[in-house]
Amino acid sequence: MFNGLVSSKRRRWVRWVAIATAGVCSASITSAAQGWYAAGTVGVVSQADQKLAYSRPGVAGVASPTLPLDTGFLAGGSIGRYLGEVWRLETEFAYQSVDHPVFTLAAGGPSGDGNYASTSIAVNALREFDLIGSPRARTYAGVGAVYLTEVDIDFENTGVEQSFSGSGTAFQALLGARYALSERAFIDAGVRYLLASNVELNGETGTTGKIKADYEPLAVTVSFGWRF
C-alpha cells in the first residue's frame, strides 16, 4: 500500500512537472512572438498568360498579342514587428521573375525569349490565427500595399536584348502558416497573389514603343526568420 501511495504521488508530480514545463515553453514562445523579426524568403512563381497592348511611333493602331508565360522564382526579405498578440506589420523587398518562350510582339517589333520580372517594396498587415491548436504553429492572412519599383519585359534574340520597363502600384493578398523552431527561430510557408493593372512599360535604350499590361504573379514561398 505504501509503495502504491509513493507511486501515485510520483505520477502526480510527473504530471504537474509536465504541465508546468509545457506552460513555460508556451509562455516563452508567446513572449518571443512580441517584438521585431526578420526573414529571408524564396519561392516558386507562376503567372497566367498576359495580353499586351503594344504601340510604337509611326505605326497606326495597337497590337494586342498574348504573351505566354512559364514559371519562375521569387527571392526577398522582410523586417516586421508584432503589434499585440495577433497582429503584425512588416516591410518587405522582393524580386520575382517568370520566363517566356520565343515570342514576337508584332511585325517588325521585338522578338525572342526572355522574362517578365519586377522588384518591389511592400508594407503588409497580417493577422494570425490559432487554427492548429499548438503554441508553436500559427496560421495567418493579410494584405499588402505594394510599390513596384521596376517591372520589365525582356526580349533577347541572337544576343541582342530589347527591354520595356516601368513602375506602378499594386496590392497583394497573403496566406500561410508560421512554425516556431525555437524561442527565436521560425519557418514560414505561404502563398501570395499580387495584382497590378495597366502597368505602362516604355522602351529602354535602343527599343521603341511602349507596352501596357497587367502584372499578376502567384507565388508559393518558404521563409526562414529570427525574432529579436
N, C-alpha and C positions, 0 to 999 in steps of 0.2 A: 504494500500500500504506500509506504514511504517513497519507494522508488517510483511508483506511479505518480505521486504528488510532485516529485522533483522533475519528472519527465514532462508533466503538464505545465509546470512553471517555466521550464526551459523552452517549451514550444511557444508559450505566451510571450516570453522575452524575445525570442527569434522573430515572432510575428511583429511585435512593436518596433524592433530594430529595423526590420524590412520596411515598415510603413514610414518610419522616421527618415530612413535613407532615401526612399522614393520622394518624400516631401522635400528634403534638402536638395536633391537633384532637380526636381521640378522648379523649386524656388530659384536655384542658381541659373537655370536656363531661362526662366522668365525674367530674372534680373538682367541677364546678359542681353536679353532682347531689347532693353531700353538703351537709347543712345545711338551712336553712329555705327555705320558699317560701310565696307567697300567690297566690291565684287568684280570679277572678270567673267565675261560671257562669250561663248561660242555657240554657233547654231547652223542649222541647215535651212536654206531659204528656197521658196518656190514662188512663182508669180504667174498668174494667168496671162495668156497672150494679150498684148495691148494694141489697140487701134491708134495709129499715129496720124496727126494732121500735119503734113509736111508742105511747106510753101517756100518759094525762093524768088529772088528778084528777077524780073524779066520773063517769068513764066506764069501764065494765067492759070488761075484755079488752084485748088489744094488737093494734093494726093492723099489718099486715106488708106494706106496699106495696114495690114495687121501683122505686127512683129511677133513671131513665135519665140517663146522664152522657155529655157530649161531651168534646172535647179542651180543653186549656188551656195554661198556661205555668208555667215554673219560673224563679226568679231567686235567686241566693245568692252566697256567698263562702266561702273556706276558708283556713286557715293550717295548714301542716304542716311536718314535719321528716323527713328521711331518717335511717333507723337502719341504717347499713351500706350495702351495695351494692344490695340488692333490696327491703328493707322500708321502708315509710314509715307514719307515723301522723299523722292530721290531724283538726282540729276544724272543723266547718262549720255555717253557718247557712243555712237555705233557706226560701223561701216558694213554695208551689205551689198551683195552683187549677185546677179543671175546672168548666165550666158545666153547668147542667141546664136543660131547657126548662120550659115551664109545667107544673106538677105539683101535685096535691092530696094531702096526706098522708092525710087521712081526712075523712069527712063532718063539716063544722063545724070542721075543723082548718086550719092554714096552707096557703096555695096561692100559686102564682105561679112565676116563673122565678128563677134565682139561681145560686149556685155552691157547691161543696164544696171547702173550702180548708184549708190548715194552715200554721203556722210551726213550725220545728223546729230543734233543736240536736243534732248527731250527732258521735260520735267514730268515725272509720273507720280500720281497719287494712288496708293494701294491700300486695300483693306484686307486684313487677314481673318480667317475663319477657322474655328476648331472643329472641322468636319470629321477628322480621323479619330479624335479622342486620345491623342498622345501628346504629352507636353513637348516632345521634340519635333513634331510634324505639324505644320500649319499650311492650309491652302490659302490662296489669295486671288483677288480680282482687282483690276484697276484700269485707269485711263491715263493717257499722256498727251500733253501738248508738245508738238514736235516742230523744230525748225530745221528744214533740210538745207544745210549749208552748201551742198552741191548735189545735183542729180545730173548724171550724164549717160549718154548712149554713144558707144564707140563702134566704128566700122573699120575693120582692117582688111586690106586687100593687097596682096603681093608686097607686104612690108610697108605699105602706106596707110596711115591711120587718119581717119576723119572723125571728128567728135562734135557733139552738141551738148551744151551744159547750161544749167540754170540753177535757181534756188526756189524755195517755196515753203509753205507751212502745211502741216498735216496733223492728224490725230491718230492715236493708236490705242488698241484695247489689249490687255494682258491678262492671262490666266495661268495659274501654276501652283506649285507646292514647294515649300522650303523645309528642309530637314536639318536639325542641329546635330552635327557630328561631335561637338564638344561644347563647352561653355562659350567658346569664341568662334570656332569654325562651322561653316554650314555649306550645304549644297542645295541648289535650286534647279528645278526643271519646269519649263513653261512653254507656252505658245503665245505668239503675238501677231496681231494684224495691223498694218499701217495703211492709211488711205490719204492720198493727196490727189486732188482733181485738177486737171488742166494746168499742169506744170509747163511753163514755157522754156524751151531749151534752144539757145541760139548757137549757130555755128561758130566754132572756135577758129583760130588762125588757119587759113587755107581751106575752110569749109564754109560754103554759102548756104543761106536759107535758115529756117527755124522749124522746130517741131513743137507741137502741143500734144501732151499725152498724160494719161493718169499714171500714177505710181502707187502700186498696192501689193507690196510683198507680204507673204505669210511665212513666219519662221517658227521653228521648234528649237528651243535653246536649253543649254545647260550652263549654270554659273557656279563658281566656287568663290566663297567670300569669307570675310573675317569681321567680327564685331569688335569695336574698341571704344 
